[in-house]
Amino acid sequence: EVQLVESGGGLVQPGRSLRLSCSTSGFRFGDYSVSWVRQAPGKGLEWISFIRNKDYGGTTEYAASVEGRFTISRDDSKSIAYLQMNSLKIEDTAMYYCSRVPYGDYGGIDYWGQGTLVTVSS
Amino acid sequence: SYELTQPPSVSVSPGQTARITCSGDELTERYVYWYQKKSGQAPVLVIYEDRKRPSRIPERFSGSGSGTMATLTIRGAQVEDEGDYYCYSTDSRGGVFGTGTKVTVL
């Protein structure tokens, strides 16, 4: 069974940092790309970051709203993806979802985690 | 970045057909994916690559597209199909979700 489990969310002050983890099982993690998607309270889904699999160099993409502040990475030996979030803003408050992308270069998401809540507030 | 526009809401009676559109100038060159999102739950893929349906998704869900518009159709909608639906498209620079459509079946 494909599983993705996010962790690391919580309450954090503006300007501080947080690192989210996405632990996976049930599939060969290294063969897949990963996206992070978030949903702010009462808002729609927002794609924020993507990391390709090793066959495509593990390169990354970011939404303009997080570029320069967030960093996506992966550890294929542990089947884990990460999202390092720096300089957090109140508008980063959202549920953050890790997701599996069955395409090397780019494409849609086939499985999602249950999400981890990030609240940015003073 | 480009935008994908959906109607805010669609309402049907049980057993009727619900159609949700997704429009965007760049859809002519990209696949569209559709997700169902219920409150408190993770999104679920219902259609991929414009018109393919995952095996776990009921046959009443189908996708189509023409030019700059894609459509998700739910034939014989059930109460359990209520929720928010999002179209999604990607290119080498990243992904974009549609504005979302709230589907009500009552």
Contacts between the chains, C-beta under 8 A, distances in Angstrom:
chain1	res1	chain2	res2	distance
A	35	B	95	6.6
A	37	B	43	7.9
A	37	B	95	8.0
A	37	B	97	7.7
A	39	B	37	7.9
A	44	B	84	7.8
A	44	B	86	6.6
A	44	B	97	6.1
A	44	B	98	7.7
A	44	B	99	6.0
A	44	B	100	4.2
A	45	B	35	7.4
A	45	B	37	6.9
A	45	B	43	6.8
A	45	B	86	5.3
A	45	B	88	7.7
A	45	B	97	4.4
A	45	B	100	7.2
A	46	B	97	6.5
A	47	B	88	7.6
A	47	B	90	7.9
A	47	B	94	6.1
A	47	B	95	3.7
A	47	B	96	6.5
A	47	B	97	6.1
A	50	B	94	5.9
A	50	B	95	6.9
A	61	B	92	7.7
A	61	B	93	6.0
A	61	B	94	4.4
A	62	B	94	7.1
A	63	B	1	7.7
A	63	B	94	6.2
A	64	B	1	6.8
A	97	B	42	6.4
A	97	B	43	7.2
A	105	B	92	6.4
A	106	B	90	4.7
A	106	B	91	6.1
A	106	B	92	5.4
A	106	B	94	7.7
A	106	B	95	7.6
A	107	B	31	7.1
A	107	B	90	5.9
A	108	B	31	6.7
A	108	B	33	3.4
A	108	B	45	7.2
A	108	B	48	5.4
A	108	B	49	7.5
A	108	B	88	5.9
A	108	B	90	6.4
A	108	B	95	7.9
A	109	B	33	7.0
A	109	B	35	7.6
A	109	B	43	7.8
A	109	B	45	6.6
A	109	B	88	7.3
A	110	B	45	5.4
A	110	B	48	7.0
A	110	B	54	7.4
A	111	B	45	7.6
A	112	B	42	4.2
A	112	B	43	5.3
A	112	B	44	7.6
A	113	B	42	6.4
A	114	B	41	7.9
A	114	B	42	5.2
A	115	B	42	6.3
